[in-house]
Amino acid sequence: MKTIRSLLLAAAAAAAVPALAQQQSFSPWYIGAGAGQGHLGASGTDLTGLDNAQVGNTETTYTVRGGFRVNPYWGVELGYYDLGKYDFHGTPFGSTANIDGQAKAKSYGISLVGTIPLDQFDLYGRVGYAHSEVKLNASAPLILTPYNSKETQDEATYGVGARWNFDPAWGVFAEWMKNDKIKVDSYLIGVDYKFPGM
């Protein structure tokens, strides 16, 4: 009888280990990273001031971010977004010389993130403030000094996304994010990691 009782206790203890592991607490802090495609919504002429400018409108974009969830439904997030490098070419007004160059966009921002938890899935939306920068580098034949300029914008940023929490600490997200003045739409896929609690 003692042997049977000992075996039952050992089996119950072994079965409890995974349950305890699943109940491990996590802090409200998390980090994430993702990559995808950026789509430029501005015309080449609006972006560069060149006559009949042609600009590539799809480039690689990525993000690194970290946040704090106040509760399961609300959080605050800081993020860096590389919004892509867009090649362009065109001619200045009143000239026949061709100019080729590249526009690089990046953004830093803070967002309020609202989340709807659905079992292993989260649906979320974000709205916030971003400080963004566009750098233009251009050159033309017979011009020895390249043209460089930088423009900064304080703008709104917003987006929606979904996350699959396949593990208590890890999740995979898909997100659309928009900067309203730079006019770049980013479509991102990435991972989030929640830090274990103390």
Phi, psi and omega in degrees: 000318179298322180296316179297317180296320179295318179296318179296318179296319179295319179294320179295320179295318179296322179290333182283337183300310178298323180297318178295322179296322180291334181271009179303134182278152179233145178287165178284357182274142177211161173229160180204163177208147180203168179214159179179218182239140173252138179241121182275125182266354180272149176284161179299321180293317179296322184287319190249340186078008180270147179289131178054038181290138175251133183224137174292135187247009178224122181215166179289138177226156178210166182218150169229132186209163177212150184209174179227121179268113180296321175205181182299347187251339184224146177202171178236137186224137171255140182212151170246133180234121166271115189266005173111165177240120189245116179284145178216160171209150181183191180231141175295153178300131179079015182226161176250000181285137177274139177238131178242147180191193183214139174250127180246131182237139175213163187208141171241140182202169174233137185227148166268126186245121175258134187234139171249105180283133178227085182056245180275359184245149173236135167254134184216158174225154181225149171211139183188196182248141178225142170253114189242158184219137174237124176251132176249131174233126183219154177214160180215156176302142178071003175253115187283328183260118178295153177268129179229138175212160180220134177233134178246152181222139166259122191213170175275147173229145182204164181181173176223156180196176177222146181228134174258113179271083184284350181212152179305330183260340190239144174217152176249130183239154169232132189214145167251132182224144185228138168251125194280335180266318177290336176066046173248127171261127179249133176245113193237148170231136182194193182231148172242146178233126177265133180285141176298148177286164180279000000 
